[in-house]
Amino acid sequence: MAHRLAQFAGKKYLNLETFRKNGAGVRTPVWFAASGPITPDREDTVLYVYTLPNTGKVKRIRNNARVRISPCDYGGHVLGEWVEAEARFAEGGEAERAHRLLGKKYWPWKTISRLVGRLVGRKYAVIALQLV
């Protein structure tokens, strides 16, 4: 499993494929941050993404936690192999830690985005992705 995770090391985007009720996949390129080092000997690293809570991907994950992920470029062009993962929603301290990790990786854009979001009263959903 670890080699599948290692393909995300040094990448800026991952393509998150969620599934509709009819089984059709919907792919979305997103920013991500890892809970720890992405190395071949680590299997417990969680990848975090964030989004607005009323997006299609959130609704699809609530219906089906099975997702697929792959490293990609800004336009969503796949740069590695697709791997199966399970998605869940991070809450409380875990969500705050995920925001800090994302803020560090995507400084200053993530920090600006979050500050503007707070000014207009936006909440964000943090999605934790664990390879299966």
N, CA, C and O atoms as a GROMACS GRO file, in nm:
protein
  528
    1MET      N    1   0.083  -0.120   0.000
    1MET     CA    2   0.000   0.000   0.000
    1MET      C    3   0.087   0.126   0.000
    1MET      O    4   0.051   0.224  -0.064
    2ALA      N    5   0.198   0.123   0.070
    2ALA     CA    6   0.279   0.243   0.088
    2ALA      C    7   0.328   0.301  -0.043
    2ALA      O    8   0.333   0.423  -0.058
    3HIS      N    9   0.364   0.216  -0.140
    3HIS     CA   10   0.411   0.269  -0.267
    3HIS      C   11   0.301   0.346  -0.339
    3HIS      O   12   0.329   0.439  -0.415
    4ARG      N   13   0.176   0.306  -0.316
    4ARG     CA   14   0.063   0.379  -0.377
    4ARG      C   15   0.050   0.518  -0.317
    4ARG      O   16   0.013   0.613  -0.386
    5LEU      N   17   0.080   0.529  -0.189
    5LEU     CA   18   0.075   0.659  -0.123
    5LEU      C   19   0.194   0.746  -0.163
    5LEU      O   20   0.181   0.868  -0.174
    6ALA      N   21   0.310   0.684  -0.184
    6ALA     CA   22   0.432   0.758  -0.216
    6ALA      C   23   0.419   0.842  -0.343
    6ALA      O   24   0.490   0.942  -0.358
    7GLN      N   25   0.331   0.804  -0.434
    7GLN     CA   26   0.316   0.880  -0.558
    7GLN      C   27   0.261   1.022  -0.534
    7GLN      O   28   0.267   1.106  -0.624
    8PHE      N   29   0.209   1.049  -0.414
    8PHE     CA   30   0.155   1.181  -0.382
    8PHE      C   31   0.262   1.275  -0.324
    8PHE      O   32   0.237   1.395  -0.310
    9ALA      N   33   0.378   1.222  -0.291
    9ALA     CA   34   0.485   1.304  -0.233
    9ALA      C   35   0.528   1.412  -0.333
    9ALA      O   36   0.554   1.384  -0.450
   10GLY      N   37   0.534   1.536  -0.285
   10GLY     CA   38   0.578   1.648  -0.367
   10GLY      C   39   0.476   1.700  -0.466
   10GLY      O   40   0.506   1.791  -0.543
   11LYS      N   41   0.357   1.645  -0.466
   11LYS     CA   42   0.252   1.690  -0.560
   11LYS      C   43   0.167   1.798  -0.495
   11LYS      O   44   0.152   1.802  -0.372
   12LYS      N   45   0.111   1.885  -0.578
   12LYS     CA   46   0.026   1.993  -0.527
   12LYS      C   47  -0.122   1.959  -0.531
   12LYS      O   48  -0.200   2.011  -0.451
   13TYR      N   49  -0.162   1.871  -0.622
   13TYR     CA   50  -0.304   1.843  -0.641
   13TYR      C   51  -0.329   1.693  -0.644
   13TYR      O   52  -0.242   1.614  -0.682
   14LEU      N   53  -0.448   1.656  -0.601
   14LEU     CA   54  -0.494   1.520  -0.624
   14LEU      C   55  -0.630   1.526  -0.690
   14LEU      O   56  -0.708   1.619  -0.668
   15ASN      N   57  -0.658   1.426  -0.770
   15ASN     CA   58  -0.786   1.414  -0.835
   15ASN      C   59  -0.870   1.324  -0.747
   15ASN      O   60  -0.836   1.208  -0.724
   16LEU      N   61  -0.981   1.378  -0.698
   16LEU     CA   62  -1.071   1.306  -0.609
   16LEU      C   63  -1.191   1.260  -0.690
   16LEU      O   64  -1.265   1.343  -0.743
   17GLU      N   65  -1.209   1.129  -0.699
   17GLU     CA   66  -1.325   1.075  -0.770
   17GLU      C   67  -1.426   1.024  -0.669
   17GLU      O   68  -1.399   0.930  -0.594
   18THR      N   69  -1.543   1.087  -0.668
   18THR     CA   70  -1.654   1.046  -0.583
   18THR      C   71  -1.758   0.983  -0.674
   18THR      O   72  -1.752   0.998  -0.796
   19PHE      N   73  -1.854   0.914  -0.613
   19PHE     CA   74  -1.948   0.838  -0.694
   19PHE      C   75  -2.093   0.876  -0.668
   19PHE      O   76  -2.137   0.887  -0.553
   20ARG      N   77  -2.166   0.897  -0.778
   20ARG     CA   78  -2.310   0.926  -0.770
   20ARG      C   79  -2.384   0.799  -0.730
   20ARG      O   80  -2.328   0.689  -0.731
   21LYS      N   81  -2.511   0.814  -0.695
   21LYS     CA   82  -2.593   0.699  -0.656
   21LYS      C   83  -2.604   0.597  -0.769
   21LYS      O   84  -2.619   0.477  -0.743
   22ASN      N   85  -2.596   0.643  -0.894
   22ASN     CA   86  -2.605   0.550  -1.007
   22ASN      C   87  -2.469   0.486  -1.040
   22ASN      O   88  -2.459   0.409  -1.135
   23GLY      N   89  -2.364   0.517  -0.961
   23GLY     CA   90  -2.234   0.457  -0.979
   23GLY      C   91  -2.139   0.537  -1.067
   23GLY      O   92  -2.021   0.502  -1.077
   24ALA      N   93  -2.187   0.643  -1.130
   24ALA     CA   94  -2.101   0.725  -1.216
   24ALA      C   95  -2.002   0.804  -1.132
   24ALA      O   96  -2.039   0.863  -1.030
   25GLY      N   97  -1.877   0.804  -1.174
   25GLY     CA   98  -1.774   0.877  -1.102
   25GLY      C   99  -1.768   1.022  -1.144
   25GLY      O  100  -1.790   1.055  -1.261
   26VAL      N  101  -1.737   1.110  -1.048
   26VAL     CA  102  -1.719   1.253  -1.073
   26VAL      C  103  -1.581   1.290  -1.019
   26VAL      O  104  -1.554   1.273  -0.900
   27ARG      N  105  -1.496   1.341  -1.106
   27ARG     CA  106  -1.358   1.374  -1.069
   27ARG      C  107  -1.340   1.523  -1.047
   27ARG      O  108  -1.391   1.606  -1.123
   28THR      N  109  -1.267   1.556  -0.940
   28THR     CA  110  -1.243   1.695  -0.904
   28THR      C  111  -1.098   1.712  -0.859
   28THR      O  112  -1.056   1.646  -0.764
   29PRO      N  113  -1.020   1.800  -0.925
   29PRO     CA  114  -0.886   1.828  -0.874
   29PRO      C  115  -0.895   1.918  -0.752
   29PRO      O  116  -0.967   2.018  -0.753
   30VAL      N  117  -0.821   1.882  -0.646
   30VAL     CA  118  -0.825   1.958  -0.521
   30VAL      C  119  -0.686   1.968  -0.460
   30VAL      O  120  -0.598   1.886  -0.488
   31TRP      N  121  -0.666   2.070  -0.376
   31TRP     CA  122  -0.547   2.080  -0.294
   31TRP      C  123  -0.554   1.971  -0.188
   31TRP      O  124  -0.662   1.927  -0.149
   32PHE      N  125  -0.438   1.927  -0.141
   32PHE     CA  126  -0.436   1.830  -0.032
   32PHE      C  127  -0.311   1.849   0.052
   32PHE      O  128  -0.211   1.904   0.007
   33ALA      N  129  -0.319   1.802   0.175
   33ALA     CA  130  -0.204   1.800   0.265
   33ALA      C  131  -0.205   1.666   0.338
   33ALA      O  132  -0.311   1.607   0.360
   34ALA      N  133  -0.088   1.619   0.374
   34ALA     CA  134  -0.074   1.490   0.441
   34ALA      C  135  -0.059   1.509   0.592
   34ALA      O  136  -0.004   1.609   0.639
   35SER      N  137  -0.109   1.412   0.667
   35SER     CA  138  -0.100   1.417   0.813
   35SER      C  139   0.042   1.394   0.863
   35SER      O  140   0.074   1.430   0.976
   36GLY      N  141   0.125   1.336   0.780
   36GLY     CA  142   0.264   1.308   0.816
   36GLY      C  143   0.345   1.289   0.690
   36GLY      O  144   0.297   1.318   0.581
   37PRO      N  145   0.467   1.242   0.705
   37PRO     CA  146   0.551   1.224   0.587
   37PRO      C  147   0.492   1.122   0.490
   37PRO      O  148   0.434   1.021   0.532
   38ILE      N  149   0.507   1.149   0.363
   38ILE     CA  150   0.464   1.053   0.260
   38ILE      C  151   0.591   0.981   0.216
   38ILE      O  152   0.666   1.030   0.131
   39THR      N  153   0.612   0.864   0.273
   39THR     CA  154   0.730   0.784   0.242
   39THR      C  155   0.685   0.640   0.222
   39THR      O  156   0.578   0.601   0.269
   40PRO      N  157   0.766   0.559   0.152
   40PRO     CA  158   0.727   0.420   0.126
   40PRO      C  159   0.706   0.336   0.251
   40PRO      O  160   0.634   0.236   0.245
   41ASP      N  161   0.765   0.374   0.364
   41ASP     CA  162   0.750   0.293   0.485
   41ASP      C  163   0.632   0.336   0.573
   41ASP      O  164   0.611   0.279   0.680
   42ARG      N  165   0.556   0.437   0.530
   42ARG     CA  166   0.441   0.485   0.608
   42ARG      C  167   0.312   0.439   0.543
   42ARG      O  168   0.291   0.460   0.423
   43GLU      N  169   0.226   0.376   0.619
   43GLU     CA  170   0.097   0.333   0.567
   43GLU      C  171  -0.019   0.402   0.637
   43GLU      O  172  -0.134   0.386   0.596
   44ASP      N  173   0.010   0.479   0.741
   44ASP     CA  174  -0.096   0.538   0.821
   44ASP      C  175  -0.121   0.684   0.790
   44ASP      O  176  -0.201   0.749   0.857
   45THR      N  177  -0.054   0.739   0.689
   45THR     CA  178  -0.069   0.880   0.656
   45THR      C  179  -0.208   0.905   0.598
   45THR      O  180  -0.255   0.832   0.511
   46VAL      N  181  -0.272   1.010   0.647
   46VAL     CA  182  -0.404   1.052   0.600
   46VAL      C  183  -0.384   1.175   0.512
   46VAL      O  184  -0.304   1.262   0.544
   47LEU      N  185  -0.458   1.182   0.402
   47LEU     CA  186  -0.456   1.300   0.316
   47LEU      C  187  -0.582   1.380   0.343
   47LEU      O  188  -0.692   1.325   0.352
   48TYR      N  189  -0.566   1.513   0.356
   48TYR     CA  190  -0.679   1.600   0.387
   48TYR      C  191  -0.707   1.694   0.270
   48TYR      O  192  -0.615   1.745   0.207
   49VAL      N  193  -0.834   1.715   0.244
   49VAL     CA  194  -0.879   1.817   0.149
   49VAL      C  195  -0.988   1.897   0.218
   49VAL      O  196  -1.047   1.851   0.316
   50TYR      N  197  -1.016   2.015   0.168
   50TYR     CA  198  -1.126   2.093   0.226
   50TYR      C  199  -1.211   2.149   0.115
   50TYR      O  200  -1.166   2.167   0.002
   51THR      N  201  -1.335   2.176   0.148
   51THR     CA  202  -1.430   2.226   0.050
   51THR      C  203  -1.548   2.289   0.125
   51THR      O  204  -1.561   2.276   0.246
   52LEU      N  205  -1.633   2.355   0.052
   52LEU     CA  206  -1.756   2.407   0.111
   52LEU      C  207  -1.849   2.289   0.141
   52LEU      O  208  -1.851   2.192   0.065
   53PRO      N  209  -1.924   2.295   0.249
   53PRO     CA  210  -2.004   2.180   0.291
   53PRO      C  211  -2.125   2.148   0.203
   53PRO      O  212  -2.185   2.041   0.218
   54ASN      N  213  -2.161   2.237   0.113
   54ASN     CA  214  -2.277   2.211   0.028
   54ASN      C  215  -2.239   2.170  -0.115
   54ASN      O  216  -2.323   2.176  -0.205
   55THR      N  217  -2.115   2.129  -0.136
   55THR     CA  218  -2.071   2.090  -0.269
   55THR      C  219  -2.119   1.949  -0.302
   55THR      O  220  -2.154   1.870  -0.213
   56GLY      N  221  -2.119   1.919  -0.430
   56GLY     CA  222  -2.158   1.786  -0.476
   56GLY      C  223  -2.071   1.676  -0.417
   56GLY      O  224  -2.122   1.570  -0.381
   57LYS      N  225  -1.940   1.701  -0.407
   57LYS     CA  226  -1.851   1.596  -0.355
   57LYS      C  227  -1.886   1.562  -0.210
   57LYS      O  228  -1.877   1.446  -0.171
   58VAL      N  229  -1.924   1.660  -0.131
   58VAL     CA  230  -1.964   1.634   0.008
   58VAL      C  231  -2.091   1.549   0.010
   58VAL      O  232  -2.100   1.453   0.086
   59LYS      N  233  -2.188   1.585  -0.071
   59LYS     CA  234  -2.313   1.509  -0.076
   59LYS      C  235  -2.288   1.365  -0.122
   59LYS      O  236  -2.346   1.271  -0.067
   60ARG      N  237  -2.200   1.348  -0.222
   60ARG     CA  238  -2.171   1.213  -0.270
   60ARG      C  239  -2.096   1.131  -0.165
   60ARG      O  240  -2.123   1.012  -0.150
   61ILE      N  241  -2.004   1.193  -0.091
   61ILE     CA  242  -1.931   1.121   0.014
   61ILE      C  243  -2.025   1.081   0.128
   61ILE      O  244  -2.008   0.975   0.188
   62ARG      N  245  -2.121   1.166   0.158
   62ARG     CA  246  -2.218   1.130   0.263
   62ARG      C  247  -2.296   1.004   0.224
   62ARG      O  248  -2.334   0.924   0.310
   63ASN      N  249  -2.320   0.986   0.095
   63ASN     CA  250  -2.393   0.868   0.046
   63ASN      C  251  -2.302   0.747   0.026
   63ASN      O  252  -2.348   0.633   0.035
   64ASN      N  253  -2.174   0.771  -0.002
   64ASN     CA  254  -2.082   0.662  -0.034
   64ASN      C  255  -1.940   0.707   0.000
   64ASN      O  256  -1.884   0.793  -0.068
   65ALA      N  257  -1.882   0.648   0.104
   65ALA     CA  258  -1.748   0.689   0.148
   65ALA      C  259  -1.638   0.636   0.058
   65ALA      O  260  -1.522   0.677   0.073
   66ARG      N  261  -1.669   0.546  -0.032
   66ARG     CA  262  -1.568   0.492  -0.124
   66ARG      C  263  -1.532   0.598  -0.227
   66ARG      O  264  -1.620   0.653  -0.295
   67VAL      N  265  -1.403   0.626  -0.239
   67VAL     CA  266  -1.354   0.722  -0.338
   67VAL      C  267  -1.229   0.664  -0.404
   67VAL      O  268  -1.174   0.564  -0.358
   68ARG      N  269  -1.186   0.727  -0.512
   68ARG     CA  270  -1.057   0.696  -0.573
   68ARG      C  271  -0.980   0.826  -0.582
   68ARG      O  272  -1.037   0.933  -0.601
   69ILE      N  273  -0.847   0.815  -0.567
   69ILE     CA  274  -0.764   0.934  -0.577
   69ILE      C  275  -0.641   0.905  -0.662
   69ILE      O  276  -0.595   0.791  -0.672
   70SER      N  277  -0.590   1.010  -0.723
   70SER     CA  278  -0.469   1.002  -0.803
   70SER      C  279  -0.402   1.138  -0.801
   70SER      O  280  -0.471   1.239  -0.797
   71PRO      N  281  -0.268   1.143  -0.804
   71PRO     CA  282  -0.204   1.274  -0.817
   71PRO      C  283  -0.239   1.331  -0.954
   71PRO      O  284  -0.259   1.257  -1.050
   72CYS      N  285  -0.248   1.463  -0.961
   72CYS     CA  286  -0.283   1.526  -1.088
   72CYS      C  287  -0.222   1.666  -1.093
   72CYS      O  288  -0.162   1.714  -0.998
   73ASP      N  289  -0.241   1.730  -1.208
   73ASP     CA  290  -0.198   1.869  -1.222
   73ASP      C  291  -0.318   1.959  -1.197
   73ASP      O  292  -0.428   1.912  -1.166
   74TYR      N  293  -0.297   2.090  -1.212
   74TYR     CA  294  -0.400   2.190  -1.186
   74TYR      C  295  -0.529   2.163  -1.264
   74TYR      O  296  -0.639   2.185  -1.214
   75GLY      N  297  -0.514   2.116  -1.387
   75GLY     CA  298  -0.630   2.090  -1.472
   75GLY      C  299  -0.696   1.956  -1.450
   75GLY      O  300  -0.794   1.923  -1.517
   76GLY      N  301  -0.644   1.877  -1.356
   76GLY     CA  302  -0.703   1.747  -1.328
   76GLY      C  303  -0.647   1.633  -1.410
   76GLY      O  304  -0.697   1.520  -1.401
   77HIS      N  305  -0.543   1.658  -1.490
   77HIS     CA  306  -0.482   1.552  -1.569
   77HIS      C  307  -0.405   1.458  -1.478
   77HIS      O  308  -0.314   1.501  -1.407
   78VAL      N  309  -0.440   1.333  -1.480
   78VAL     CA  310  -0.385   1.232  -1.390
   78VAL      C  311  -0.236   1.212  -1.414
   78VAL      O  312  -0.192   1.199  -1.528
   79LEU      N  313  -0.158   1.211  -1.305
   79LEU     CA  314  -0.012   1.195  -1.311
   79LEU      C  315   0.037   1.066  -1.246
   79LEU      O  316   0.158   1.048  -1.232
   80GLY      N  317  -0.052   0.979  -1.207
   80GLY     CA  318  -0.014   0.854  -1.141
   80GLY      C  319  -0.126   0.754  -1.152
   80GLY      O  320  -0.216   0.769  -1.235
   81GLU      N  321  -0.120   0.652  -1.069
   81GLU     CA  322  -0.223   0.549  -1.074
   81GLU      C  323  -0.338   0.586  -0.979
   81GLU      O  324  -0.318   0.653  -0.878
   82TRP      N  325  -0.458   0.542  -1.014
   82TRP     CA  326  -0.574   0.558  -0.927
   82TRP      C  327  -0.563   0.458  -0.814
   82TRP      O  328  -0.528   0.342  -0.835
   83VAL      N  329  -0.594   0.503  -0.693
   83VAL     CA  330  -0.596   0.414  -0.577
   83VAL      C  331  -0.727   0.432  -0.502
   83VAL      O  332  -0.785   0.540  -0.496
   84GLU      N  333  -0.772   0.322  -0.445
   84GLU     CA  334  -0.895   0.322  -0.366
   84GLU      C  335  -0.868   0.386  -0.229
   84GLU      O  336  -0.763   0.365  -0.169
   85ALA      N  337  -0.965   0.462  -0.184
   85ALA     CA  338  -0.954   0.524  -0.052
   85ALA      C  339  -1.093   0.532   0.011
   85ALA      O  340  -1.195   0.515  -0.056
   86GLU      N  341  -1.092   0.557   0.140
   86GLU     CA  342  -1.217   0.578   0.212
   86GLU      C  343  -1.216   0.721   0.264
   86GLU      O  344  -1.116   0.768   0.319
   87ALA      N  345  -1.326   0.790   0.246
   87ALA     CA  346  -1.338   0.930   0.289
   87ALA      C  347  -1.424   0.938   0.414
   87ALA      O  348  -1.521   0.864   0.431
   88ARG      N  349  -1.385   1.029   0.500
   88ARG     CA  350  -1.466   1.060   0.618
   88ARG      C  351  -1.449   1.208   0.646
   88ARG      O  352  -1.356   1.271   0.596
   89PHE      N  353  -1.538   1.263   0.726
   89PHE     CA  354  -1.530   1.405   0.758
   89PHE      C  355  -1.455   1.425   0.888
   89PHE      O  356  -1.491   1.369   0.992
   90ALA      N  357  -1.350   1.505   0.882
   90ALA     CA  358  -1.271   1.537   1.002
   90ALA      C  359  -1.346   1.645   1.080
   90ALA      O  360  -1.405   1.735   1.022
   91GLU      N  361  -1.342   1.634   1.211
   91GLU     CA  362  -1.410   1.729   1.299
   91GLU      C  363  -1.315   1.780   1.405
   91GLU      O  364  -1.209   1.722   1.428
   92GLY      N  365  -1.352   1.889   1.470
   92GLY     CA  366  -1.280   1.940   1.586
   92GLY      C  367  -1.133   1.962   1.564
   92GLY      O  368  -1.092   2.027   1.468
   93GLY      N  369  -1.052   1.908   1.655
   93GLY     CA  370  -0.908   1.927   1.651
   93GLY      C  371  -0.843   1.872   1.526
   93GLY      O  372  -0.748   1.930   1.475
   94GLU      N  373  -0.895   1.760   1.476
   94GLU     CA  374  -0.839   1.703   1.353
   94GLU      C  375  -0.862   1.798   1.235
   94GLU      O  376  -0.773   1.815   1.151
   95ALA      N  377  -0.980   1.857   1.228
   95ALA     CA  378  -1.009   1.952   1.119
   95ALA      C  379  -0.920   2.075   1.129
   95ALA      O  380  -0.870   2.125   1.028
   96GLU      N  381  -0.899   2.125   1.250
   96GLU     CA  382  -0.811   2.241   1.268
   96GLU      C  383  -0.667   2.208   1.228
   96GLU      O  384  -0.600   2.289   1.164
   97ARG      N  385  -0.622   2.090   1.265
   97ARG     CA  386  -0.487   2.047   1.226
   97ARG      C  387  -0.477   2.038   1.074
   97ARG      O  388  -0.377   2.079   1.015
   98ALA      N  389  -0.580   1.985   1.010
   98ALA     CA  390  -0.580   1.975   0.864
   98ALA      C  391  -0.573   2.114   0.801
   98ALA      O  392  -0.500   2.134   0.703
   99HIS      N  393  -0.647   2.210   0.854
   99HIS     CA  394  -0.641   2.347   0.802
   99HIS      C  395  -0.500   2.405   0.818
   99HIS      O  396  -0.451   2.474   0.729
  100ARG      N  397  -0.435   2.378   0.932
  100ARG     CA  398  -0.298   2.426   0.951
  100ARG      C  399  -0.202   2.363   0.849
  100ARG      O  400  -0.118   2.432   0.792
  101LEU      N  401  -0.216   2.233   0.827
  101LEU     CA  402  -0.130   2.164   0.730
  101LEU      C  403  -0.153   2.219   0.588
  101LEU      O  404  -0.057   2.241   0.514
  102LEU      N  405  -0.278   2.241   0.553
  102LEU     CA  406  -0.309   2.298   0.422
  102LEU      C  407  -0.258   2.440   0.411
  102LEU      O  408  -0.204   2.479   0.307
  103GLY      N  409  -0.273   2.519   0.519
  103GLY     CA  410  -0.225   2.656   0.520
  103GLY      C  411  -0.074   2.665   0.503
  103GLY      O  412  -0.024   2.754   0.434
  104LYS      N  413  -0.003   2.572   0.564
  104LYS     CA  414   0.142   2.569   0.551
  104LYS      C  415   0.184   2.533   0.409
  104LYS      O  416   0.275   2.593   0.352
  105LYS      N  417   0.119   2.434   0.353
  105LYS     CA  418   0.154   2.388   0.218
  105LYS      C  419   0.118   2.490   0.111
  105LYS      O  420   0.193   2.507   0.015
  106TYR      N  421   0.006   2.557   0.126
  106TYR     CA  422  -0.044   2.649   0.022
  106TYR      C  423  -0.037   2.794   0.066
  106TYR      O  424  -0.121   2.875   0.024
  107TRP      N  425   0.060   2.828   0.148
  107TRP     CA  426   0.081   2.966   0.190
  107TRP      C  427   0.113   3.050   0.069
  107TRP      O  428   0.192   3.004  -0.014
  108PRO      N  429   0.059   3.170   0.053
  108PRO     CA  430  -0.040   3.236   0.138
  108PRO      C  431  -0.183   3.215   0.092
  108PRO      O  432  -0.276   3.264   0.157
  109TRP      N  433  -0.205   3.143  -0.018
  109TRP     CA  434  -0.337   3.135  -0.081
  109TRP      C  435  -0.442   3.072   0.008
  109TRP      O  436  -0.555   3.121   0.015
  110LYS      N  437  -0.408   2.965   0.076
  110LYS     CA  438  -0.505   2.900   0.164
  110LYS      C  439  -0.541   2.990   0.282
  110LYS      O  440  -0.657   2.998   0.321
  111THR      N  441  -0.442   3.057   0.338
  111THR     CA  442  -0.467   3.145   0.452
  111THR      C  443  -0.558   3.261   0.411
  111THR      O  444  -0.652   3.295   0.483
  112ILE      N  445  -0.531   3.320   0.296
  112ILE     CA  446  -0.616   3.429   0.246
  112ILE      C  447  -0.759   3.379   0.224
  112ILE      O  448  -0.855   3.444   0.264
  113SER      N  449  -0.771   3.263   0.161
  113SER     CA  450  -0.903   3.204   0.134
  113SER      C  451  -0.980   3.181   0.263
  113SER      O  452  -1.099   3.211   0.271
  114ARG      N  453  -0.913   3.129   0.364
  114ARG     CA  454  -0.980   3.100   0.491
  114ARG      C  455  -1.021   3.229   0.562
  114ARG      O  456  -1.130   3.236   0.619
  115LEU      N  457  -0.935   3.331   0.560
  115LEU     CA  458  -0.968   3.459   0.624
  115LEU      C  459  -1.089   3.524   0.556
  115LEU      O  460  -1.180   3.572   0.623
  116VAL      N  461  -1.089   3.524   0.424
  116VAL     CA  462  -1.204   3.580   0.351
  116VAL      C  463  -1.329   3.499   0.383
  116VAL      O  464  -1.437   3.556   0.403
  117GLY      N  465  -1.314   3.369   0.388
  117GLY     CA  466  -1.428   3.283   0.423
  117GLY      C  467  -1.485   3.316   0.560
  117GLY      O  468  -1.606   3.319   0.578
  118ARG      N  469  -1.396   3.339   0.656
  118ARG     CA  470  -1.443   3.375   0.791
  118ARG      C  471  -1.517   3.508   0.790
  118ARG      O  472  -1.618   3.524   0.859
  119LEU      N  473  -1.468   3.604   0.712
  119LEU     CA  474  -1.533   3.735   0.705
  119LEU      C  475  -1.675   3.726   0.652
  119LEU      O  476  -1.762   3.801   0.695
  120VAL      N  477  -1.698   3.636   0.558
  120VAL     CA  478  -1.832   3.623   0.500
  120VAL      C  479  -1.913   3.510   0.564
  120VAL      O  480  -2.022   3.478   0.518
  121GLY      N  481  -1.858   3.451   0.670
  121GLY     CA  482  -1.931   3.350   0.745
  121GLY      C  483  -1.932   3.211   0.683
  121GLY      O  484  -2.022   3.132   0.712
  122ARG      N  485  -1.835   3.179   0.600
  122ARG     CA  486  -1.829   3.047   0.538
  122ARG      C  487  -1.774   2.944   0.634
  122ARG      O  488  -1.683   2.970   0.713
  123LYS      N  489  -1.831   2.828   0.626
  123LYS     CA  490  -1.780   2.710   0.697
  123LYS      C  491  -1.720   2.618   0.591
  123LYS      O  492  -1.760   2.621   0.475
  124TYR      N  493  -1.626   2.537   0.634
  124TYR     CA  494  -1.563   2.443   0.542
  124TYR      C  495  -1.574   2.302   0.597
  124TYR      O  496  -1.569   2.280   0.718
  125ALA      N  497  -1.589   2.207   0.506
  125ALA     CA  498  -1.584   2.066   0.542
  125ALA      C  499  -1.442   2.018   0.512
  125ALA      O  500  -1.386   2.048   0.407
  126VAL      N  501  -1.386   1.943   0.606
  126VAL     CA  502  -1.254   1.883   0.586
  126VAL      C  503  -1.277   1.733   0.566
  126VAL      O  504  -1.340   1.665   0.647
  127ILE      N  505  -1.223   1.683   0.455
  127ILE     CA  506  -1.238   1.543   0.420
  127ILE      C  507  -1.105   1.473   0.443
  127ILE      O  508  -1.001   1.516   0.392
  128ALA      N  509  -1.108   1.367   0.520
  128ALA     CA  510  -0.990   1.285   0.547
  128ALA      C  511  -0.995   1.164   0.455
  128ALA      O  512  -1.097   1.096   0.447
  129LEU      N  513  -0.885   1.138   0.385
  129LEU     CA  514  -0.877   1.027   0.291
  129LEU      C  515  -0.773   0.927   0.338
  129LEU      O  516  -0.657   0.962   0.360
  130GLN      N  517  -0.815   0.803   0.354
  130GLN     CA  518  -0.725   0.696   0.398
  130GLN      C  519  -0.728   0.587   0.292
  130GLN      O  520  -0.835   0.538   0.256
  131LEU      N  521  -0.610   0.548   0.242
  131LEU     CA  522  -0.602   0.442   0.143
  131LEU      C  523  -0.652   0.311   0.204
  131LEU      O  524  -0.630   0.283   0.321
  132VAL      N  525  -0.719   0.231   0.122
  132VAL     CA  526  -0.768   0.100   0.166
  132VAL      C  527  -0.699  -0.011   0.088
  132VAL      O  528  -0.727  -0.129   0.111
   0.00000   0.00000   0.00000
